[in-house]
């Protein structure tokens, strides 16, 4: 199995015998960048994943964030990325910075975004808030979205190939949404409990 770039040894990777490739599986709050011929995958409910890559150098990655913003600290403040990347502003900054740090060029960056489904039975549409954040952030950074599959009432499974920028999305229409909904509710509750005392969280 190919080595990971520095800082990504904690990401679970496995060999997909059907695709005959190494696959890095990311969870909410994680991101992964690679130069190797491998895939990155995740399952999304109301979360968003941005797939960003340098289409000349063949380096790129994917993030997976649950909430739009956490502005108390900057992404350069030395905070643990497992904490920071629960939020879109951190997740986007970290992903872009790691691609550039490992040889990518901002002028060559391309973006695809996925997720943002309305699967939680709540009045607040978290998925839509994540979609709007992602689009506004990328517009501000002057990074164009070349493809997207967002919104709707279903979860998605995404496979992304950073070397080529190709992405495969499967809408999990046959999957009972309770599984994803329960996981997302637990994740939201964990964030709220951990940050309630500091007042840093903003729920949408």
N, C-alpha and C positions, 0 to 999 in steps of 0.2 A: 504494500500500500504506500502511495506517495506521502512524503512528509508534508505537514501543514506549515503555513507561514507562522512566524513568531506571534504568539498570543492566542492561537486558536486550537491548542492541544486539548482543550476541555470540550470541544464540540464532538458529539457522537458521530462516528463515520462507520459505514458498513459497505460490503460489496454486494451490489445488486446483480444477481446472476442473470436475470432476464435482460437487463440493459448492458451487462458486462462492463460496468463502471463502478467506481467508488462514489458513494453518495454521502454527503454531509447533511445531517438532519438537525435543523434548528428549531428551538422552542420559543415561546413568547419571551421577549427581553434579550434574545440572542441575535448575533449576526455572524456572518462568515465570509471571508474573502480568500480567493485562491487564484493561482496562476496555472494550476494543473488541469488536466483533462478529466474533470470530475463534475458531478452534479450537486446542487444544493436543493433541499426540499423542506417544505413545512406544510402544516395544515392550518388554514385560516378560517375564522368565523367573522367577528366584527373587526378583528385586527387587520392591519395592512402590512404587506411586504413590498418593499421597493427592491427591484432587481436592477443594479447599476453596473455597467461595465465599460471598459475602454475598448472600442471596437477595432482598434489598430493593434494594441499590445496584447489583447486577449486576457486581460485580468479583470476580475469583477467579483461581485458578491451579492448577498441578499440579507435583509434585516427582517425583523418581525416585531412590530410594536403594537401596544394595546391602547395607549392614550396619547393625545397630541403633544402636550407641552409640559415641561418642568424647567422653569427658567431661573431658579435660584442660583445655580452654578453654571459655568460654561463647560463644554465638553473637554476642555483642557485642564480642568481643575484637579485631575488625578483621582476622580471618584471611580470606584469599581464599575466596569462596564455592565456587569450583570444587573446592577441597580439602575444605572443610567439609561440603558437601552430599552427599558419598559416604555419610554417616552419617545414620541416621534422626532422631536427636535434633536435629542441626543443620538437616537438611532441613525438618523440621516447623516448627521455630522460625522459620527464615528465611521460609518460605512464609507463615505466619500473620502475622508482623511486617510483611511487605511489603504484604499485603492491608490490614491495619489502617492502615499508613502512607499508603496511597493512597486512604483514604476508607471502608474497610470498618468494620463494627462487630462486636465479638466476639459480642454477643447474637444477631446475625443469621447467624452462620457455620454452614454445613452441610458435611458431609463424606461423600465416597464413597471407598472404597479398593479397589484392584485389584492383582492379581499374587500373589507368594508361591508360585509353583509349585515343585514338586520336580522339577527338570530336570537337576540335577547328580548324576552317579553317585558319590555320596559318602555315608558313614554319617551325617554331620551334615546335618540338614534346614535349610539356610539360609533357605529360603522360609518355613517355619513359624516360625522365630525372628523373621523380619521381621514376620510377621503378628501374633505375640504382642506384639512391641514396639509396633507401630502402635496396637493396641487399648488397651494399657495407657497409652500416652502420651495418646491422645485421651480416655480415661476420666479421667485425672488432670487434664487441661485442661478437663474438663466439656464436651467437644464430642461431640455424638452422631453416630454413623454412620447415615446414612439409607439407604445401599445399599452392597453389596459383592459382588465376584466374586473370590474368593481361593482359593488352594490348587490341588490337582489336578496332573496330570503334564504340562501343556501351557503353552507361552508364550501371551501375549495381546498384541493390539494394541488400544490404547485411544485414543479420540477424546473430548475433553472440551470443552464449550462453557461457559466461565465466566460468561457473561451470564445463562444460564438454569439452569445446573447439570446440564444433560442430558449423559449419557455414553453412548458406544457402545463395546462391547467385542467383539472378534472373537477367539475361541479358535483358535489356529493349529495345529489338530490335524493338518493335512496337511503342515505344515512340518517338515522333518527337524530334530529338536531339537539335532543336533550344531552347527548354526550358532549358535544362542543359547548353547548350553553352552560352546562354544569362546570366544565373546566374553566370557562371564561369568568363565570361568577366567582369561583374560588380564587382565581388569579386576581380579580379586582378586589376581593375582600382582603387578600394578603397584602396588596399594595396599600390599601386604606389603613389596615392595622399597623403596618410598619411605619407609615408616615403621618398618622393622625396627630401625633404629639408635635411634629415640626410644622404642620400646616402647609406642607409643600404641594399637596395633591390638589388637582382641580379636575373634578369629574364632569363629563359632558353627557 
